[in-house]
Amino acid sequence: MDFHVAVWRRGRYCIKYMHNLPPQLLLEHFGVFVAAITGVLAARGKRVDLFGVLVLALVAAFGGGTTRDLLVGDVPVVWLRGQAFLVNAVAAALLTFFVDRVRRLPSGALLVADAFTLAFFTMIGTQKGIYMDFSAPVAVLLGVVTGVAGGIFRDVLLGDVPMVFRPEIRLYATAALCGAAVCYALHALQVGQTIEAVAGMLVVLTLRLASIYWKISLPMFDDRKSDGV
């Protein structure tokens, strides 16, 4: 399966094929699979039927990539260019739905799965920004958007405050930002695409999982009134 991106050159879009980038394809499929799982787990206890669960899984799996591709003008968006991604997401959702009905998954499974989704998608977005020759800030921003947007759409559909905005969900976008920055920095050092992706993912996962375990968070901006006022 070939991937292509539309790169802006001299006032027009030119197509660049990515068929020589198997790590990108593998990373994208892993991200879609795990993101679909988060959509199912987020629906647990919300009295959502199987159709609704599938919708949430697809939104979680493709929301970030769709937002990224629309922002950069790379259309049709990547998951519409073939059936593989759609089949991957639906299979992951159905598998998780029925497994969880037979054997309930641990309560922390959503947070862990979401951390892996964040890591996978942040690297995908960052590396796409790099491949499209965007500047460092734009490539990093694309990584963060790809990492967090699907989860935001999923939570909004469920009527929840998105994880990225909850104070108890620690170092979410911050972890994505740091991982994307490391990925771009290693690209500047020309260490190789696989090393860039693995190192960036490890940074995202380490920060996100460590913040969950040790309850690490950024300082809150509280509106505190002084005594006697």
N, C-alpha and C positions, 0 to 999 in steps of 0.2 A: 504494500500500500504506500503510494507516494504522497508526501505532504508538499504543499507549496504555500508561500507567503507572497503577498503583493507589496513590493518595496517601492517607495516613492523615489523616482529618479528623473530629474530634469523636467518637472512638471507633469509626469505621468507615472502610473503604476507599472512596474515590471514584475513578472512572475519569476520567483526563484524556487527551484525544486529542492526538497529536503530528503530525497530518497536515500541519500548516503548517511543519514543520521539515525541509525537504529536505536541508540539510547533514548533519543527524544520520543520515538514511537512507544518504546517500552515504558518510559516514565509516564507518558500520557495515559496509557491503558491502566497502569497501576493506580494513578490518580483518580481516574473515572470509576474504577472498581471500588476503591475505598470510600470515595465521596458518596457513591450510591448507598453504601452501607450506612453512612451517617444519616442519610435522608430517612432510611427505615428506622434506625434507632431513635432519631428525634421524634418520630411519630408515635413511639410507644407510650401508651397511657393517654393518648389524645383522642381516642375513639375515632380513628381514621380507618376507612375500609381499604381493601387491597388496591383499588384504583387510585385512591388518594395517596397511598404509600408509594406507588410507582411514580406518581407525579412529583412527589417530594424528592424521591431518589434521583429523578432526571434533572430536576431543578438544581439539586446539590451538585450533581455530577457535571452539568454543563453551564451553570449560571456564570461561573467565573471566566471560563474560556470564551463564552459567547460575548460577555461584556468586553473582554480584552480584544477580541477580533473586530467587534463593531467599533471600538475606539480607534483602532489603527486602520480601519477600512479594509480588512482582509476578509472578504466575503466571496462565496458563502462560508459561514463559520465552519470550523474544522470538523465538527461532528456531523455536519450535513453532507460531507463529501464522500461518505461511504457508510455501510451499515455496521461496521465492526464496533464502533464506540457505542452505538445504541444497543446492540446485542449485549455487549459487555455490561452496561449499566443495568439493563433489565434483568439479566441473569443474576448479577450481584444482589439486586433488590429482592428478587423472588427467593433466592437462596437464603438470604438473611431473614426475610419475613417468616419462612416456614421453619427454619432452624430455631429462631427465637420463640416460636409457638410451642415447639417440642421441648426445648431446653433453654430456659431464660438466660440470656447473656448477662454478664456482670454489669452492675449499675455504672461503673466507670468506663465501660466499653465505648460510649459515645465520645467522651473526652479524648481517649487515646486514638480512636479512629479519626477523629477530627484533626488531631495533631499531625497524623501522617498525611491526611488530605492537604492540610495547610502546607506541609513541607513539599509534597510532590508538586502541587499546583503553583506554588511560589517559584520553584525552579523552572517549571515549564514556561511560565509567563516571562521570567527574567531572560531565559535563553532565547525566547522568541524575540524579545526586544533587542537583544544583542545581535541576533541573526538579521534583523531588519535594520541594523545600523543606527539605532536610536542612541542618544546620549545616555550617559550613566544614570542621571536622575530619572529619565523617562523609562529606561529598561527596568530599574528597580521598582518604580511605581507600577509598571505593568505586572511585575511579579507579585506585588502586594495585592493589587486588584484581583488578579487571577486566583490568588490564595484565599481571599476573604469573601468575595462577592457571592459565590454559590451558597455559602453558609448563611449569609445575610438574607438572601431571597428565601431560603428554606425556613428560617426562623420567622420571617415576616408572614409567610403563608400560614404558619402554625399559630400566629397571633402572639409570638414571644418577642421579647427584646433580643435582637441579634447578639450572639455570643461576643462578638468583637466590641460591643458597647457595654457589656455587663462588668461591673467592678470586680465581681468574684471570679470571672474568667480572665486569668492573669496572663500578661505578656503575649497577647494574641497577634495583633498586627505588628507589635514591636518585634516579635520573633521572626515574622515574615520579612520585615524591613531589614533586620540584621542579616538574615540568610541570603536575601537578594543582593545586599551590598557585598557580602563575601564572595558570592558567585561572580559578580561583575569584576571585583578586584582580581580574582584569580584568572578571569578571562584576559584582563589587561596584562597579566604576567605570562599568558600563553601556556598554561599548564595542561590544557586539554579539556574537552567538553565534559567527559565523564567525571574527571576529578572535580571540576567546577560544580557539577550537579550534586555529587555525593557530599562534598564539603559543605555546600550551602544547605542541603537537607539536614545534615548532622547538626548544623548550627540552629536551624529552626526547631528540630526535634528536641535538642538538648535544652534550649531556652524554654520551650513550651512545656515539656514534661517536668523539668526542674521547677518551673513556676507553679505547676499543679501540685507537685509533691511537697515543696517547701513553702508554698503560699507566697511566692515572690510577686510583687506588683509594683507598678510605678506609683509615685506619690499622687494622692488625690488632691484636687483643687476644691477645698471645702469653703463654704461661706460661713465662717465662724464669727459669732458676735462676741465682743469682749464683755467681761463681767461688768455688771452695773449699767449696761447700756440698753 
